[in-house]
């Protein structure tokens, strides 16, 4: 049995930028995903409250993905006021999409190295595969895992997939490491540039840059 997986990319997207979009596109192509769902977080449990409102962040993601039919906006978390845990979101998606549909949770290498700090993180492997996108030219994830949390290192060693094909043959449980171009773009940097009156075009889609200007988002550093 081979079923094209669905990618899941969560985040505050404050704002969404080309680094997010390139990660999703690389995963889409390298893993032959059916689609990538972008899930803006409502109340993030591990970080400060977002600068932009929930509706503004939702609007920006909608603008960013509107021209790519493989990118889908998923609104299930954005208006929640309780902490949004990935394990709960994946549980809901699994219930909706069925037990056999492969799901791939997409993340960067830095996030993966902190996975053991996530709420009920070991349950994630029963709900989805994890695709780790490491930046070209950076420290290889395999090397970084030598200094990682012991439980996370064990999970990495036992679940590491040799190729993307495995993601199509089972619904969950594997870890795949893929490469993406080194794009040194961050939401923090974009907010800071905008607050200093510097141009933010080409760091994020034009429609998102225009939205930020129209709504006077991030005009002052916090």
Secondary structure, DSSP 4 states (H G I P E B T S, - for coil): -----EEEEEE--TT--HHHHHHHHHHHHHTT-SEEEEEE-SEETTSPPPSS-HHHHHHHHHHHHTT-TTEEEE-TTTT--SEE-HHHHHHHHHHHH-TTS-EEEEEEHHHHHTGGGSTTGGGGGGT-EEEEEEETTS--HHHHGGGS-HHHHHHHHHHB-SSTTHHHHSSS--EEEEEE------HHHHHHHHHTT---TTSS-HHHHHHHHHTTTT-S--
